[in-house]
Amino acid sequence: MVRRVLLFLAVIQVWGAGCRASYAVNVRFPVDPTLGVNVAGTWKTNWGGPQGFNIAVVTMEQQGDRVTATYVTTGSPNGSFEGRLVGNELRGTWREADGRWGGLRFVFDSTGSRFEGTWGLGEHDDDGGVWDGNR
């Protein structure tokens, strides 16, 4: 009996080590690579994950398809991100002063006034939580 329990625990530990959380966001805005949106400006955003949600004020600048931004947030160090906007979908990388970084993915509505998205840790853009915003 003890061997079965130990074997079960070993299998669970190995299986769990290969798993990561992924946040499936029910994006109401369809990705449209032909849609040109202007995302430059100040955004009121909410981001979070398993530990709760935080507020961030994000200031985005846009030059063609390149977007750079800085953010001031509650609950985490302030940071910045940069990425490429294709149609209404932004994919990029965020960085914080404490050295943490990860990916992000935002999908903007057709007017460029709201977005829904996700953020992740390291190479991922969806295992940290959700990140939504509006002007």
C-alpha angles and dihedrals in degrees: 000000000000090000091053092051092048091047091049092050092048092051091049092049094050092044092048093049090065096049128091131181118254124191112219103206117205093223110196091193115078117226108251116180091193095055114101114207130177108224098173115124143053120321133192106217142179122206133173153126140192094333095054140269132300137191122238132182107215125195112199128193121194130200109176106304094342119098126188125181146173126208138198112204147175120239098019140049117282115259151164140238140197132193151141123273115212109182103313097335121096120194120180152122129275125204133191131203092250091063098258116136142167147150131287137195124195127181114199127208118247093268095050091236100111138030139189122199154129139252130206144185124260113334093355128090100192112039098082102058144263128320119191132169150171137191 
